[in-house]
C-alpha cells in the first residue's frame, strides 16, 4: 500500500484529505512542525501533499530541499495552495499541483496518477 503524507497547517484540510485517501493509502498528516524532515524520514512516504503556505514554513523551500537530498528526491510532491501562483515554475519543482478548494475526484485521480 502506498503511503501519503499530508503537510498542511490547516487541520480541516488535513482531515478532509485523510478521509478522501485513507481507504486506498496509508495516510499520515503533519501541521507546520519544525520536525517535518525527521517525520518524513520516519514515515517514508511515496507521495507528499505539501501546502505552499505553512505559517512559519515555506512549502516551496521544503519541496526544493526534498528534491535536492539523495535520500528524499524519489518522493513525489504535490504542491497545494489557495493563493494565486504562476504554476509554470511550480510544475518544474514538483510532481503535481492541487488548487484549493479542490474536489474529491481531482485529489483521488492526481494521487492515483502519481502513485502508479
C-alpha positions in Angstrom: 0.0 0.0 0.0 1.4 3.4 -1.0 2.0 6.0 1.7 0.8 9.6 1.5 2.0 12.3 3.9 0.0 15.5 4.2 1.8 18.6 5.3 -0.6 21.4 5.8 -1.2 23.9 8.7 -5.0 23.8 8.3 -6.4 20.9 10.4 -9.6 20.8 8.3 -7.7 20.4 5.1 -5.6 17.6 6.7 -8.7 15.8 7.9 -10.6 16.1 4.6 -7.5 14.8 2.7 -7.1 12.0 5.2 -10.8 11.0 4.8 -10.5 11.1 1.0 -7.4 9.0 0.8 -7.3 6.6 3.8 -9.4 3.9 2.1 -6.7 3.4 -0.6 -3.5 4.6 1.0 -1.6 4.7 4.3 -2.0 8.3 5.4 -0.1 10.4 7.9 -0.5 14.1 8.4 1.6 16.9 9.9 1.0 20.5 10.7 3.8 23.1 10.3 6.0 21.1 12.7 9.7 22.1 12.8 10.5 18.3 12.8 9.0 17.8 9.4 12.2 16.4 7.9 12.6 13.8 10.6 8.9 12.8 10.4 9.2 12.4 6.6 12.2 10.1 7.1 10.3 8.2 9.8 7.1 7.7 7.7 8.9 7.3 4.4 6.0 8.4 2.1 5.7 7.7 -1.6 3.8 11.0 -2.0 3.7 14.2 0.0 0.8 16.7 -0.4 2.5 19.9 0.6 0.9 23.3 1.3 2.9 26.2 -0.1 1.9 28.5 2.8 2.6 26.8 6.1 2.8 29.7 8.6 6.4 29.7 9.7 7.5 27.3 7.0 7.8 27.7 3.2 6.4 24.8 1.2 8.3 25.7 -1.9 11.6 25.7 0.0 10.6 22.4 1.6 9.9 20.9 -1.8 13.2 22.1 -3.2 15.1 20.7 -0.2 13.4 17.3 -0.5 14.2 17.2 -4.3 17.8 18.1 -3.6 18.5 15.4 -1.0 19.5 12.0 -2.3 17.5 10.2 0.4 14.3 12.1 -0.4 14.4 13.1 -4.0 12.4 10.0 -5.1 9.4 11.1 -3.0 6.7 12.6 -5.3 5.5 16.0 -4.1 2.1 17.6 -4.9 2.1 21.3 -4.0 -1.2 22.8 -3.0 -2.4 26.3 -2.2 -5.4 28.6 -2.3 -3.2 31.6 -3.2 -2.6 32.7 -6.8 0.7 31.5 -8.1 2.4 31.2 -11.5 2.1 27.4 -11.9 4.8 27.0 -14.5 7.8 27.3 -12.1 5.9 25.2 -9.5 5.4 22.4 -12.1 9.2 22.3 -12.6 10.0 21.6 -9.0 7.0 19.4 -8.0 5.3 16.3 -9.4 1.8 17.8 -9.3 -0.3 20.8 -8.2 -3.6 20.9 -6.4 -5.5 24.1 -6.2 -7.7 24.8 -3.2 -10.6 24.5 -3.0 -10.3 21.0 -4.6 -12.9 18.4 -5.3 -12.6 14.8 -4.2 -12.3 13.3 -7.7 -9.4 15.6 -8.6 -7.5 14.6 -5.4 -8.1 10.9 -6.0 -7.1 11.0 -9.7 -4.0 13.1 -9.0 -2.7 10.8 -6.2 -3.5 7.7 -8.2 -1.6 9.0 -11.3 1.4 9.9 -9.2 1.4 6.6 -7.3 1.1 4.4 -10.4 
